[in-house]
Amino acid sequence: MSLPEIVSRAQWRAAREELLLKEKAATRARDALNAERRGLPMVEIDKEYLFEGGDGKATLLDLFEGRGQLVVYHFMFAPEWEAGCRSCSAFLDQIGHLAHLKARGTTFAAVSRAPYTKILPFKARMGWTVPWYSSFGGEFNWDFDVTLVGDGEPVERPGVSCFLRDRDRVFHTYSAYERGLDGLGSTTSFLDLTALGRQEEWEEPKGRASALGAPAGSERIRYHDEYED
């Protein structure tokens, strides 16, 4: 095994400060990239998608649960499988308390092609409380490029898609797949993918911090049992 070089504390500190300059540059570059992402145009969803969840049938608008934004995790679980993808399961294992996303007007949900009758027992086995819907028999997975045709058979791939709601109109703002999901899992990482971002005053473009009619992002942070949904 190749281990790091052993040095003095002073040498370590000098190397750490040199690396810190690069880390700060990467943070500024990430902020600029997030702003560019928020500047992407959006597409209105004019197709009626139908899902099945814990409360029965649901539309894409229903998945918002009344909030302004929706982040969908495309969980790989094909209809013929008896269990969900292991990598996707590891991804959901790291999802924290959703109250912090909800406080910023954003709903998180997983969607898979497997019938809900397969999703429900697997979800119970994993002990998850994340909203999870079946798109079985519909075109949602195909339209958002997470079910593809490979050698004549459907092939699943993981992804995340973000949506924005304006009253009863739904818009698709962003999608990412496979390695594009690296580093996701925290509240801020998901918000960085959305059109409204973290809703902080310092974010570009200006004016979106108050888009949902509430204080800016960091001012909303509470203990997760203190939020009023």
Secondary structure, DSSP 4 states (H G I P E B T S, - for coil): --PPPP--HHHHHHHHHHHHHHHHHHHHHHHHHHHHHHTS--EE--S--EEEETTEEEEHHHHTTT-SEEEEEE----TT-SS--HHHHHHHHT---THHHHTTTEEEEEEESS-HHHHHHHHHHHT--S-EEE-TTSSHHHHTTSEEEETTEEEE--EEEEEEEETTEEEEEEEEEGGGGTT--SHHHHHTTSSSTT--TTSSSTT-TTTTSS--GGGG---TTS---
